[in-house]
Amino acid sequence: MSERGAAWRASRRRVAEMLRKELRQIFRDPQLYRILFVAPLVQLLVFGYAVSTDVRHTRTFVVDHDGGAASRELLAAFTANGAFDVVGRSQREADLVAALDHGRAAAGLVIPPGYGRDLAAGRATVQLVVDGTSSNVATVALGHAQAIAAAHGARVSAAAAGGGAPAPPLELRDRAWYNPELRSRDYNVPAVVGVLLFLVCLLLTALAVVREREIGTLEQLMVTPLRPLELVAGKALPFALIGLVDLVLVTLLAVLWFRVPFAGSPLVLLLATVVFLLSGLGMGLLISTVSKTQQEAFMSSYLVLVPAILLSGFMFPVDSMPPLFRWVSLANPLRHYLEIVRGVFLKGVGLERLWPQHLALLALGALFLGLAGGRFRKRIG
């Protein structure tokens, strides 16, 4: 028992020395220091503003064949809340088609002749034409237009009845939980946190090991008393610690700068991040065992990163994917981590609801680290 304990303490000392050596090497390089700590903050700022599914200020071309007070009130209702911006007017529908074809407008509002008379009679119709090139923009613009038209029609009916219009037989009152204002930033920014952590751990771990091989220092490490698994741990632990520091930085930026609500427990998020980093580090080390140059490692990391993001639910809901890709996404650690991050940030759920995702991350981390350790042992054995 004492011999086993002595061997364990000796192993810990070797890993600690390897960890200290890696951290000194990282902080000795100012460029790498900026990549590790400054770049994630800059990327979160850029993605936080750029990655948005909100559709506002839709460029709208107006063809008004009526030209009366009623049509002007309708246009005022469409532009009052900033959902639509009028960028052109004409009496010819051919001009509307030209504006859509050339990208000068994304929507067109056509008000027919006699609109004011028909509105007073309770049978008015208008036409909204949208550019379907972007299905998201078209769908959201149509939703805005329907809501504006319904609200404007209700106001006109109430005014015509002297404010005493009868109540509709059924009134739908909707309410969005967890994100009452339906801000896409509250949904996207926590996901960006996960993507940045995955990028840092995957790419830098793969490049660090291959760089050792390129400059010849990996052979020097092989002749030391370090065992293969100790060498793997010594290369992975520095980036795990850096990933945790990046987690704190980007989470503070998300909460304090973007005002993203944080309703859950920081300990649940920390635990999820630890097991998630195991997967990222394991995949990075696995890539390093099949790459001979840093360029090859970079391209391999890119080939892994893009499908991982697409199959994670970051851009598209996993439930809307074909069944085959939903099954494939179960092997994607980023998918499980984004479910945890969004649940912690927006819903405030705890480990009692998120334990399946934690368990999946732990299993994937053990799998990738085991594969990387086995291949690493074979490469240097």
VOBA-1610 file (N, C-alpha, C; in pm, whole numbers, padded with zeros to 5 digits, always signed):
BEGIN
Met+00084-00121+00000Met+00000+00000+00000Met+00086+00124+00000Ser+00197+00122+00075Ser+00286+00237+00080Ser+00356+00257-00053Glu+00391+00146-00121Glu+00455+00158-00251Glu+00360+00220-00352Arg+00234+00177-00346Arg+00135+00235-00438Arg+00114+00384-00408Gly+00111+00419-00280Gly+00097+00560-00245Gly+00216+00642-00288Ala+00335+00585-00273Ala+00454+00657-00317Ala+00455+00676-00467Ala+00411+00573-00541Ala+00405+00585-00687Ala+00303+00692-00727Trp+00192+00698-00654Trp+00088+00798-00686Trp+00140+00940-00659Arg+00211+00956-00547Arg+00265+01089-00518Arg+00372+01129-00620Ala+00454+01032-00662Ala+00554+01062-00763Ala+00489+01100-00894Ser+00381+01032-00929Ser+00309+01065-01052Ser+00250+01205-01045Arg+00192+01239-00930Arg+00135+01374-00915Arg+00243+01480-00927Arg+00362+01453-00871Arg+00470+01552-00881Arg+00514+01569-01026Arg+00521+01460-01102Arg+00561+01472-01242Arg+00458+01550-01323Val+00330+01522-01299Val+00225+01597-01370Val+00228+01743-01331Ala+00249+01772-01201Ala+00255+01911-01155Ala+00372+01985-01219Glu+00486+01919-01231Glu+00600+01983-01297Glu+00572+02008-01445Met+00506+01912-01508Met+00470+01930-01649Met+00370+02045-01664Leu+00275+02052-01572Leu+00177+02161-01575Leu+00246+02295-01555Arg+00339+02303-01461Arg+00410+02428-01436Arg+00492+02469-01559Lys+00553+02373-01622Lys+00634+02402-01742Lys+00545+02453-01856Glu+00427+02393-01874Glu+00337+02436-01982Glu+00284+02576-01956Leu+00248+02605-01832Leu+00196+02738-01800Leu+00303+02845-01820Arg+00427+02815-01780Arg+00535+02912-01803Arg+00555+02936-01951Gln+00546+02831-02030Gln+00564+02846-02174Gln+00452+02928-02235Ile+00330+02908-02186Ile+00216+02984-02240Ile+00229+03132-02207Phe+00257+03163-02081Phe+00261+03303-02040Phe+00389+03373-02086Arg+00486+03297-02135Arg+00605+03358-02189Arg+00581+03414-02330Asp+00475+03366-02394Asp+00444+03408-02531Asp+00333+03513-02528Pro+00363+03642-02550Pro+00258+03745-02543Pro+00147+03725-02645Gln+00182+03675-02763Gln+00081+03655-02865Gln-00019+03547-02824Leu+00031+03437-02770Leu-00058+03331-02724Leu-00142+03378-02605Tyr-00085+03460-02522Tyr-00159+03516-02407Tyr-00279+03596-02456Arg-00260+03676-02561Arg-00373+03754-02615Arg-00477+03663-02679Ile-00432+03558-02746Ile-00527+03466-02809Ile-00613+03396-02704Leu-00553+03362-02593Leu-00624+03284-02492Leu-00724+03366-02412Phe-00691+03492-02384Phe-00774+03569-02291Phe-00843+03690-02355Val-00781+03751-02454Val-00841+03869-02516Val-00933+03830-02631Ala-00888+03734-02713Ala-00967+03696-02830Ala-01107+03646-02794Pro-01126+03561-02690Pro-01263+03520-02657Pro-01355+03636-02621Leu-01302+03737-02552Leu-01386+03853-02518Leu-01425+03931-02643Val-01328+03951-02733Val-01357+04022-02858Val-01459+03944-02941Gln-01441+03812-02949Gln-01532+03731-03027Gln-01673+03732-02968Leu-01683+03730-02835Leu-01815+03735-02774Leu-01883+03868-02803Leu-01808+03977-02800Leu-01866+04107-02835Leu-01917+04108-02979Val-01834+04055-03070Val-01873+04055-03212Val-01994+03965-03233Phe-01986+03842-03183Phe-02096+03749-03204Phe-02222+03791-03131Gly-02205+03853-03014Gly-02321+03896-02938Gly-02404+03998-03012Tyr-02340+04084-03089Tyr-02414+04183-03169Tyr-02451+04130-03307Ala-02365+04047-03366Ala-02387+04004-03504Ala-02482+03886-03515Val-02473+03791-03421Val-02557+03672-03428Val-02692+03705-03366Ser-02788+03735-03450Ser-02920+03774-03403Ser-03024+03730-03505Thr-03134+03676-03456Thr-03245+03639-03543Thr-03359+03741-03535Asp-03338+03849-03460Asp-03439+03954-03457Asp-03444+04023-03593Val-03564+04051-03639Val-03583+04118-03768Val-03649+04251-03741Arg-03574+04358-03759Arg-03625+04493-03739Arg-03588+04578-03860His-03661+04686-03877His-03633+04783-03983His-03627+04715-04120Thr-03726+04633-04147Thr-03734+04567-04277Thr-03757+04671-04386Arg-03670+04672-04486Arg-03682+04770-04595Arg-03809+04739-04676Thr-03899+04838-04682Thr-04032+04817-04739Thr-04058+04919-04850Phe-04104+04868-04964Phe-04144+04952-05076Phe-04297+04958-05078Val-04353+05079-05089Val-04498+05099-05076Val-04555+05137-05213Val-04660+05066-05251Val-04739+05101-05369Val-04879+05136-05319Asp-04908+05266-05312Asp-05034+05315-05255Asp-05124+05363-05368His-05223+05282-05403His-05318+05318-05508His-05435+05399-05453Asp-05444+05411-05321Asp-05556+05483-05261Asp-05519+05629-05234Gly-05409+05649-05159Gly-05362+05784-05135Gly-05446+05865-05040Gly-05536+05802-04965Gly-05622+05875-04875Gly-05570+05874-04732Ala-05650+05930-04643Ala-05611+05938-04502Ala-05601+05799-04440Ala-05689+05708-04482Ala-05688+05573-04425Ala-05558+05500-04459Ser-05510+05516-04583Ser-05386+05449-04621Ser-05267+05510-04549Arg-05272+05641-04525Arg-05162+05705-04450Arg-05160+05657-04305Glu-05275+05636-04246Glu-05281+05582-04110Glu-05227+05439-04105Leu-05256+05362-04209Leu-05204+05226-04213Leu-05051+05227-04223Leu-04996+05314-04306Leu-04851+05324-04319Leu-04788+05370-04187Ala-04853+05462-04119Ala-04802+05507-03990Ala-04801+05393-03888Ala-04901+05306-03892Ala-04905+05192-03801Ala-04792+05093-03834Phe-04762+05076-03963Phe-04657+04982-04002Phe-04518+05032-03961Thr-04496+05160-03960Thr-04363+05214-03932Thr-04347+05265-03789Ala-04453+05256-03707Ala-04448+05318-03574Ala-04350+05249-03480Asn-04344+05116-03483Asn-04261+05044-03386Asn-04126+05001-03441Gly-04091+05046-03559Gly-03960+05015-03615Gly-03950+04882-03685Ala-04062+04809-03700Ala-04056+04681-03767Ala-04035+04698-03918Phe-04089+04805-03976Phe-04077+04829-04119Phe-04029+04972-04142Asp-03941+04989-04239Asp-03894+05120-04283Asp-03928+05137-04430Val-03995+05246-04461Val-04031+05274-04601Val-03908+05328-04673Val-03866+05258-04778Val-03747+05299-04854Val-03783+05347-04994Gly-03910+05337-05032Gly-03949+05383-05165Gly-04099+05380-05182Arg-04149+05463-05270Arg-04292+05469-05299Arg-04312+05479-05449Ser-04426+05430-05494Ser-04458+05437-05636Ser-04605+05407-05655Gln-04654+05437-05774Gln-04790+05401-05812Gln-04792+05278-05900Arg-04675+05226-05934Arg-04666+05113-06025Arg-04611+04991-05953Glu-04675+04879-05970Glu-04630+04757-05906Glu-04503+04704-05970Ala-04477+04743-06094Ala-04352+04702-06158Ala-04231+04759-06083Asp-04247+04878-06025Asp-04136+04935-05947Asp-04111+04854-05819Leu-04219+04800-05763Leu-04202+04714-05646Leu-04125+04588-05683Val-04159+04527-05796Val-04090+04406-05840Val-03943+04435-05865Ala-03913+04552-05926Ala-03774+04588-05952Ala-03698+04609-05822Ala-03762+04670-05721Ala-03696+04693-05593Ala-03664+04560-05523Leu-03755+04463-05532Leu-03728+04332-05473Leu-03620+04258-05550Asp-03622+04267-05681Asp-03523+04197-05764Asp-03382+04248-05738His-03368+04378-05721His-03236+04438-05704His-03192+04448-05558Gly-03273+04397-05465Gly-03235+04396-05324Gly-03250+04530-05254Arg-03318+04626-05318Arg-03337+04755-05251Arg-03445+04747-05144Ala-03528+04644-05149Ala-03634+04626-05051Ala-03648+04478-05022Ala-03691+04448-04900Ala-03715+04309-04861Ala-03863+04278-04849Ala-03946+04381-04856Ala-04091+04363-04847Ala-04159+04473-04927Gly-04280+04446-04967Gly-04358+04544-05042Gly-04501+04546-04993Leu-04553+04664-04967Leu-04690+04680-04921Leu-04772+04742-05034Val-04876+04672-05077Val-04961+04718-05186Val-05098+04751-05128Ile-05135+04878-05138Ile-05267+04925-05091Ile-05354+04946-05213Pro-05465+04873-05226Pro-05547+04879-05349Pro-05629+05008-05356Pro-05679+05040-05474Pro-05768+05157-05487Pro-05895+05135-05403Gly-05947+05243-05348Gly-06068+05234-05268Gly-06048+05168-05133Tyr-05925+05168-05084Tyr-05898+05104-04956Tyr-05975+05171-04843Gly-05980+05306-04842Gly-06051+05378-04736Gly-06199+05346-04735Arg-06259+05336-04854Arg-06402+05302-04861Arg-06428+05160-04813Asp-06343+05068-04857Asp-06360+04929-04815Asp-06337+04913-04665Leu-06243+04991-04609Leu-06216+04983-04466Leu-06338+05028-04386Ala-06401+05133-04432Ala-06521+05180-04363Ala-06633+05078-04371Ala-06636+05000-04481Ala-06739+04897-04497Ala-06702+04766-04427Gly-06580+04759-04373Gly-06539+04640-04300Gly-06491+04525-04386Arg-06445+04553-04510Arg-06398+04444-04596Arg-06268+04481-04668Ala-06183+04562-04605Ala-06060+04608-04670Ala-05954+04498-04668Thr-05875+04494-04775Thr-05762+04401-04783Thr-05641+04476-04838Val-05524+04439-04790Val-05398+04491-04844Val-05307+04372-04869Gln-05206+04393-04951Gln-05115+04285-04987Gln-04974+04317-04938Leu-04910+04217-04875Leu-04771+04229-04835Leu-04691+04125-04911Val-04593+04171-04985Val-04505+04084-05063Val-04369+04083-04993Val-04315+03965-04965Val-04186+03957-04896Val-04089+03878-04981Asp-03962+03912-04966Asp-03854+03840-05033Asp-03826+03711-04956Gly-03855+03597-05019Gly-03839+03468-04952Gly-03699+03411-04960Thr-03601+03491-05006Thr-03464+03441-05011Thr-03417+03398-04872Ser-03449+03479-04772Ser-03421+03443-04633Ser-03553+03406-04567Ser-03571+03277-04542Ser-03699+03231-04487Ser-03724+03290-04348Asn-03617+03311-04269Asn-03637+03366-04135Asn-03688+03509-04142Val-03626+03590-04227Val-03671+03728-04242Val-03814+03734-04292Ala-03846+03649-04391Ala-03980+03650-04447Ala-04084+03610-04343Thr-04054+03506-04266Thr-04150+03458-04167Thr-04174+03561-04057Val-04065+03619-04007Val-04080+03718-03899Val-04149+03844-03951Ala-04117+03887-04073Ala-04181+04006-04130Ala-04331+03983-04147Leu-04369+03864-04193Leu-04512+03834-04207Leu-04580+03834-04070Gly-04513+03781-03969Gly-04571+03783-03835Gly-04591+03924-03783His-04489+04012-03805His-04504+04152-03765His-04621+04217-03838Ala-04631+04192-03969Ala-04736+04255-04049Ala-04875+04209-04004Gln-04891+04081-03976Gln-05020+04032-03931Gln-05060+04093-03797Ala-04962+04105-03706Ala-04993+04164-03576Ala-05030+04311-03590Ile-04956+04383-03674Ile-04984+04526-03693Ile-05120+04544-03759Ala-05150+04463-03861Ala-05278+04475-03931Ala-05394+04444-03837Ala-05378+04340-03753Ala-05487+04305-03661Ala-05510+04415-03559Ala-05400+04471-03504Ala-05415+04578-03405Ala-05475+04703-03469His-05431+04737-03590His-05485+04856-03658His-05632+04836-03691Gly-05668+04715-03736Gly-05808+04689-03766Gly-05896+04698-03643Ala-05844+04651-03528Ala-05923+04660-03404Ala-05944+04805-03364Arg-05838+04888-03381Arg-05852+05030-03345Arg-05954+05099-03436Val-05950+05069-03565Val-06044+05131-03658Val-06187+05088-03624Ser-06207+04959-03594Ser-06341+04911-03560Ser-06393+04976-03432Ala-06304+04991-03333Ala-06345+05054-03207Ala-06380+05200-03228Ala-06300+05268-03313Ala-06330+05409-03340Ala-06462+05423-03415Ala-06488+05331-03508Ala-06613+05338-03584Ala-06734+05313-03496Ala-06717+05233-03392Ala-06828+05202-03301Ala-06834+05299-03184Gly-06754+05405-03190Gly-06755+05502-03082Gly-06691+05451-02955Gly-06597+05358-02970Gly-06528+05304-02853Gly-06604+05194-02783Gly-06720+05159-02836Gly-06800+05054-02771Gly-06812+04929-02854Ala-06710+04892-02925Ala-06713+04771-03008Ala-06727+04648-02920Pro-06806+04552-02964Pro-06822+04430-02883Pro-06693+04352-02877Ala-06674+04282-02766Ala-06553+04203-02748Ala-06558+04081-02839Pro-06445+04038-02892Pro-06443+03919-02976Pro-06480+03796-02895Pro-06538+03692-02963Pro-06579+03573-02888Pro-06463+03499-02823Leu-06342+03510-02877Leu-06225+03443-02821Leu-06107+03538-02828Glu-06042+03558-02716Glu-05924+03645-02711Glu-05804+03563-02665Leu-05700+03562-02746Leu-05577+03489-02714Leu-05477+03585-02651Arg-05434+03554-02531Arg-05332+03633-02463Arg-05209+03545-02446Asp-05104+03575-02521Asp-04984+03492-02518Asp-04881+03551-02421Arg-04796+03461-02372Arg-04690+03501-02279Arg-04571+03408-02300Ala-04454+03465-02318Ala-04332+03387-02338Ala-04260+03372-02204Trp-04238+03249-02163Trp-04163+03224-02041Trp-04014+03226-02068Tyr-03937+03255-01964Tyr-03790+03251-01963Tyr-03727+03363-02046Asn-03793+03406-02152Asn-03741+03515-02235Asn-03860+03601-02277Pro-03917+03677-02183Pro-04044+03746-02210Pro-04040+03839-02330Glu-03926+03904-02353Glu-03917+03998-02465Glu-03876+03930-02594Leu-03855+03798-02589Leu-03815+03720-02707Leu-03691+03779-02773Arg-03594+03820-02692Arg-03469+03873-02746Arg-03380+03757-02788Ser-03342+03758-02915Ser-03255+03650-02964Ser-03118+03655-02898Arg-03076+03772-02850Arg-02946+03784-02785Arg-02942+03702-02656Asp-03052+03699-02582Asp-03055+03619-02459Asp-03042+03471-02489Tyr-03084+03430-02608Tyr-03075+03289-02647Tyr-02940+03256-02709Asn-02883+03351-02783Asn-02761+03323-02860Asn-02633+03343-02779Val-02628+03446-02695Val-02503+03478-02625Val-02458+03363-02534Pro-02546+03299-02454Pro-02497+03184-02377Pro-02441+03073-02464Ala-02499+03054-02583Ala-02447+02952-02673Ala-02310+02990-02727Val-02287+03119-02749Val-02156+03164-02795Val-02050+03132-02691Val-02086+03140-02563Val-01992+03104-02457Val-01943+02961-02475Gly-02035+02868-02501Gly-01997+02730-02522Gly-01911+02710-02646Val-01946+02778-02754Val-01868+02765-02877Val-01726+02815-02858Leu-01709+02927-02788Leu-01575+02981-02767Leu-01490+02888-02681Leu-01548+02832-02576Leu-01472+02738-02493Leu-01432+02615-02573Phe-01522+02566-02655Phe-01492+02449-02738Phe-01381+02480-02837Leu-01386+02599-02895Leu-01283+02639-02991Leu-01146+02649-02925Val-01140+02712-02808Val-01012+02729-02740Val-00950+02594-02704Cys-01031+02507-02643Cys-00976+02378-02598Cys-00940+02288-02716Leu-01025+02282-02814Leu-01001+02192-02927Leu-00880+02235-03008Leu-00879+02360-03049Leu-00775+02405-03142Leu-00639+02417-03074Leu-00635+02481-02960Leu-00505+02507-02896Leu-00442+02380-02842Thr-00523+02286-02795Thr-00465+02160-02749Thr-00402+02083-02865Ala-00473+02078-02977Ala-00419+02007-03094Ala-00290+02074-03143Leu-00290+02206-03149Leu-00171+02276-03199Leu-00054+02265-03104Ala-00080+02266-02973Ala+00029+02264-02876Ala+00109+02135-02884Val+00040+02021-02896Val+00110+01893-02901Val+00186+01878-03033Val+00122+01918-03143Val+00189+01906-03273Val+00308+02000-03280Arg+00298+02116-03216Arg+00411+02209-03215Arg+00530+02147-03143Glu+00505+02074-03033Glu+00613+02005-02964Glu+00681+01905-03058Arg+00601+01838-03139Arg+00658+01739-03230Arg+00739+01808-03341Glu+00691+01922-03388Glu+00760+01990-03498Glu+00895+02045-03455Ile+00904+02102-03336Ile+01032+02162-03293Ile+01122+02061-03225Gly+01077+01937-03209Gly+01163+01831-03159Gly+01165+01815-03009Thr+01086+01892-02935Thr+01088+01880-02788Thr+01003+01764-02739Leu+00915+01710-02823Leu+00835+01597-02779Leu+00923+01475-02755Glu+01027+01458-02839Glu+01119+01347-02818Glu+01196+01364-02688Gln+01225+01488-02651Gln+01293+01511-02524Gln+01204+01472-02407Leu+01073+01499-02420Leu+00981+01460-02313Leu+00967+01309-02302Met+00986+01240-02415Met+00970+01095-02413Met+01078+01025-02329Val+01197+01085-02321Val+01305+01021-02247Val+01302+01057-02099Thr+01209+01140-02058Thr+01193+01174-01916Thr+01115+01062-01847Pro+01110+01063-01714Pro+01033+00960-01643Pro+00882+00970-01664Leu+00835+01072-01739Leu+00692+01088-01760Leu+00634+00968-01834Arg+00523+00919-01783Arg+00449+00814-01852Arg+00357+00878-01956Pro+00310+00798-02055Pro+00224+00857-02159Pro+00101+00928-02105Leu+00031+00866-02009Leu-00090+00930-01955Leu-00055+01055-01875Glu+00061+01054-01808Glu+00103+01174-01736Glu+00137+01286-01833Leu+00196+01250-01946Leu+00225+01350-02047Leu+00097+01408-02106Val-00001+01322-02130Val-00131+01369-02180Val-00196+01463-02079Ala-00194+01425-01951Ala-00254+01509-01847Ala-00181+01642-01836Gly-00048+01638-01845Gly+00029+01762-01836Gly+00004+01857-01951Lys-00024+01802-02070Lys-00055+01888-02185Lys-00198+01940-02182Ala-00290+01863-02122Ala-00430+01900-02124Ala-00470+01993-02010Leu-00412+01974-01892Leu-00455+02051-01775Leu-00437+02202-01791Pro-00327+02252-01852Pro-00315+02397-01865Pro-00431+02459-01943Phe-00473+02394-02050Phe-00582+02450-02129Phe-00716+02431-02059Ala-00728+02330-01972Ala-00849+02319-01891Ala-00860+02436-01794Leu-00749+02470-01729Leu-00749+02585-01638Leu-00777+02715-01713Ile-00718+02728-01831Ile-00742+02848-01911Ile-00888+02854-01955Gly-00945+02737-01988Gly-01086+02734-02025Gly-01176+02779-01911Leu-01144+02743-01788Leu-01224+02788-01674Leu-01211+02938-01653Val-01090+02991-01673Val-01073+03137-01663Val-01153+03207-01772Asp-01148+03154-01894Asp-01227+03212-02003Asp-01376+03205-01973Leu-01420+03096-01908Leu-01561+03085-01871Leu-01603+03200-01781Val-01521+03231-01682Val-01554+03341-01590Val-01559+03474-01666Leu-01460+03496-01753Leu-01453+03623-01825Leu-01573+03643-01918Val-01602+03542-01999Val-01710+03559-02097Val-01847+03558-02029Thr-01860+03486-01917Thr-01988+03489-01845Thr-02013+03626-01784Leu-01910+03685-01725Leu-01925+03821-01672Leu-01959+03920-01782Leu-01895+03905-01897Leu-01924+03996-02009Leu-02068+03977-02057Ala-02114+03852-02065Ala-02251+03826-02110Ala-02354+03885-02014Val-02327+03875-01883Val-02424+03921-01784Val-02418+04073-01766Leu-02296+04127-01758Leu-02281+04270-01727Leu-02294+04358-01850Trp-02247+04311-01965Trp-02250+04395-02085Trp-02377+04373-02166Phe-02409+04246-02196Phe-02527+04217-02277Phe-02653+04203-02194Arg-02642+04206-02063Arg-02757+04196-01973Arg-02834+04067-01994Val-02764+03960-02021Val-02829+03829-02033Val-02862+03780-01893Pro-02984+03739-01867Pro-03018+03694-01731Pro-02945+03566-01695Phe-02904+03557-01571Phe-02839+03436-01519Phe-02924+03390-01401Ala-03014+03294-01428Ala-03113+03255-01328Ala-03074+03131-01249Gly-02970+03061-01292Gly-02936+02933-01230Gly-02821+02941-01133Ser-02762+02825-01107Ser-02653+02813-01010Ser-02518+02815-01081Pro-02426+02900-01037Pro-02291+02898-01097Pro-02220+02765-01078Leu-02251+02693-00969Leu-02185+02564-00945Leu-02226+02461-01050Val-02353+02463-01091Val-02399+02370-01195Val-02328+02401-01326Leu-02315+02530-01358Leu-02246+02569-01481Leu-02098+02531-01473Leu-02037+02548-01357Leu-01895+02513-01342Leu-01875+02362-01358Leu-01961+02283-01298Leu-01950+02138-01311Leu-01967+02095-01456Ala-02065+02153-01523Ala-02086+02119-01664Ala-01966+02159-01748Thr-01905+02272-01717Thr-01789+02317-01794Thr-01670+02225-01774Val-01651+02176-01652Val-01539+02085-01626Val-01552+01959-01709Val-01670+01897-01709Val-01686+01773-01786Val-01690+01801-01936Phe-01735+01921-01975Phe-01734+01957-02116Phe-01591+01978-02165Leu-01506+02037-02081Leu-01367+02057-02121Leu-01295+01924-02141Leu-01337+01821-02070Leu-01277+01690-02091Leu-01296+01645-02236Ser-01416+01667-02289Ser-01443+01629-02427Ser-01362+01712-02524Gly-01359+01844-02504Gly-01283+01930-02594Gly-01135+01899-02593Leu-01081+01878-02474Leu-00938+01845-02463Leu-00909+01708-02524Gly-00999+01613-02500Gly-00979+01480-02557Gly-00982+01483-02709Met-01075+01558-02766Met-01081+01567-02913Met-00958+01638-02968Gly-00911+01742-02898Gly-00790+01811-02942Gly-00668+01720-02938Leu-00653+01643-02830Leu-00541+01550-02820Leu-00552+01439-02925Leu-00675+01395-02952Leu-00693+01292-03054Leu-00653+01344-03192Ile-00687+01469-03221Ile-00646+01528-03348Ile-00495+01540-03355Ser-00431+01571-03243Ser-00285+01585-03243Ser-00214+01454-03272Thr-00280+01341-03241Thr-00215+01212-03265Thr-00223+01170-03411Val-00311+01232-03489Val-00323+01196-03631Val-00269+01307-03720Ser-00215+01414-03662Ser-00163+01526-03740Ser-00012+01534-03724Lys+00056+01561-03835Lys+00202+01571-03833Lys+00251+01715-03830Thr+00170+01809-03877Thr+00208+01950-03879Thr+00097+02033-03815Gln+00133+02156-03778Gln+00033+02245-03719Gln-00075+02281-03821Gln-00038+02295-03947Gln-00138+02325-04050Gln-00239+02211-04062Glu-00189+02088-04059Glu-00279+01973-04065Glu-00368+01967-03942Ala-00313+01998-03827Ala-00393+01999-03703Ala-00501+02108-03708Phe-00464+02223-03763Phe-00561+02332-03773Phe-00676+02294-03866Met-00646+02238-03981Met-00750+02200-04075Met-00837+02088-04018Ser-00776+01992-03949Ser-00854+01885-03887Ser-00946+01941-03779Ser-00897+02036-03700Ser-00982+02098-03598Ser-01098+02173-03660Tyr-01072+02240-03772Tyr-01178+02313-03841Tyr-01284+02217-03894Leu-01240+02103-03947Leu-01335+02004-03999Leu-01420+01944-03888Val-01369+01942-03767Val-01447+01893-03653Val-01537+02003-03597Leu-01486+02125-03592Leu-01556+02235-03527Leu-01685+02272-03600Val-01679+02285-03732Val-01797+02331-03807Val-01914+02234-03795Pro-01896+02103-03819Pro-02011+02012-03797Pro-02059+02011-03653Ala-01966+02025-03557Ala-02008+02027-03417Ala-02100+02145-03388Ile-02069+02262-03445Ile-02154+02379-03424Ile-02290+02361-03493Leu-02288+02309-03617Leu-02413+02293-03692Leu-02505+02190-03626Leu-02449+02089-03562Leu-02529+01983-03501Leu-02551+02005-03352Ser-02521+02123-03302Ser-02531+02149-03159Ser-02661+02217-03118Gly-02737+02269-03215Gly-02853+02350-03181Gly-02820+02497-03165Phe-02696+02536-03198Phe-02656+02676-03185Phe-02731+02763-03286Met-02743+02716-03410Met-02811+02794-03514Met-02950+02739-03545Phe-02962+02605-03547Phe-03088+02542-03585Phe-03131+02447-03473Pro-03260+02444-03440Pro-03306+02352-03334Pro-03278+02207-03372Val-03230+02131-03275Val-03200+01990-03300Val-03327+01914-03336Asp-03440+01951-03276Asp-03565+01879-03302Asp-03611+01892-03445Ser-03567+01995-03517Ser-03608+02013-03656Ser-03518+01939-03754Met-03412+01875-03706Met-03322+01802-03793Met-03380+01665-03829Pro-03336+01604-03940Pro-03378+01466-03972Pro-03337+01371-03861Pro-03409+01259-03847Pro-03380+01165-03736Pro-03235+01118-03733Leu-03175+01093-03851Leu-03037+01046-03854Leu-02943+01145-03787Phe-02959+01274-03818Phe-02869+01375-03763Phe-02900+01403-03616Arg-03024+01381-03574Arg-03053+01393-03431Arg-02978+01286-03353Trp-02972+01165-03408Trp-02896+01059-03342Trp-02746+01089-03344Val-02697+01140-03457Val-02554+01173-03466Val-02518+01282-03365Ser-02608+01377-03346Ser-02578+01489-03256Ser-02564+01445-03111Leu-02611+01325-03077Leu-02594+01276-02940Leu-02447+01254-02906Ala-02363+01232-03010Ala-02219+01216-02987Ala-02145+01348-02991Asn-02219+01458-02997Asn-02159+01591-03003Asn-02164+01655-02863Pro-02049+01671-02797Pro-02053+01728-02661Pro-02106+01871-02659Leu-02088+01945-02767Leu-02134+02083-02769Leu-02286+02090-02759Arg-02357+01994-02815Arg-02503+01994-02805Arg-02546+01985-02659His-02490+01891-02586His-02530+01872-02446His-02491+01994-02361Tyr-02376+02054-02391Tyr-02331+02168-02312Tyr-02421+02289-02337Leu-02463+02311-02462Leu-02550+02425-02490Leu-02685+02408-02422Glu-02735+02286-02413Glu-02860+02264-02340Glu-02844+02301-02193Ile-02729+02268-02137Ile-02705+02303-01996Ile-02691+02454-01980Val-02612+02516-02067Val-02586+02660-02054Val-02716+02739-02066Arg-02797+02708-02166Arg-02923+02781-02183Arg-03019+02753-02068Gly-03018+02630-02019Gly-03104+02599-01906Gly-03063+02672-01780Val-02932+02684-01756Val-02883+02754-01637Val-02906+02904-01651Phe-02871+02960-01765Phe-02884+03104-01784Phe-03030+03149-01781Leu-03114+03089-01862Leu-03248+03142-01885Leu-03354+03079-01794Lys-03345+02949-01768Lys-03450+02881-01693Lys-03418+02865-01546Gly-03290+02866-01512Gly-03252+02847-01373Gly-03269+02705-01324Val-03267+02608-01415Val-03284+02468-01374Val-03154+02417-01313Gly-03166+02315-01230Gly-03051+02263-01159Gly-03009+02126-01207Leu-02924+02064-01128Leu-02868+01935-01165Leu-02975+01826-01169Glu-03084+01843-01095Glu-03188+01741-01094Glu-03258+01729-01230Arg-03252+01834-01312Arg-03310+01829-01446Arg-03205+01812-01554Leu-03081+01849-01525Leu-02976+01848-01627Leu-02877+01733-01610Trp-02905+01639-01521Trp-02810+01530-01499Trp-02790+01444-01623Pro-02891+01422-01713Pro-02861+01341-01833Pro-02755+01407-01922Gln-02760+01540-01935Gln-02660+01609-02016Gln-02523+01602-01951His-02516+01616-01818His-02389+01602-01748His-02331+01462-01766Leu-02417+01363-01756Leu-02371+01225-01771Leu-02321+01199-01913Ala-02391+01254-02012Ala-02346+01238-02151Ala-02211+01305-02173Leu-02191+01423-02115Leu-02062+01491-02129Leu-01951+01411-02062Leu-01980+01356-01947Leu-01879+01276-01876Leu-01841+01152-01957Ala-01940+01086-02015Ala-01912+00967-02096Ala-01833+01003-02221Leu-01872+01111-02289Leu-01799+01151-02409Leu-01657+01195-02375Gly-01640+01266-02264Gly-01506+01308-02223Gly-01417+01189-02195Ala-01470+01088-02123Ala-01391+00968-02095Ala-01358+00894-02224Leu-01453+00891-02317Leu-01428+00822-02445Leu-01318+00890-02524Phe-01328+01022-02542Phe-01229+01092-02624Phe-01091+01092-02558Leu-01088+01111-02426Leu-00959+01107-02356Leu-00898+00966-02361Gly-00982+00865-02350Gly-00932+00728-02359Gly-00875+00698-02496Leu-00947+00740-02601Leu-00896+00719-02737Leu-00767+00796-02760Ala-00762+00921-02712Ala-00641+01002-02731Ala-00525+00942-02653Gly-00550+00897-02529Gly-00442+00836-02451Gly-00391+00709-02513Gly-00483+00625-02568Gly-00440+00503-02633Gly-00356+00529-02757Arg-00401+00622-02840Arg-00324+00653-02961Arg-00192+00722-02925Phe-00194+00805-02822Phe-00071+00873-02782Phe+00031+00772-02730Arg-00016+00674-02652Arg+00074+00572-02602Arg+00132+00491-02716Lys+00049+00465-02817Lys+00097+00387-02932Lys+00197+00466-03014Arg+00176+00599-03024Arg+00267+00680-03105Arg+00405+00695-03039Ile+00409+00702-02905Ile+00537+00729-02840Ile+00593+00603-02774Gly+00517+00492-02784Gly+00564+00370-02722Gly+00669+00297-02806
//
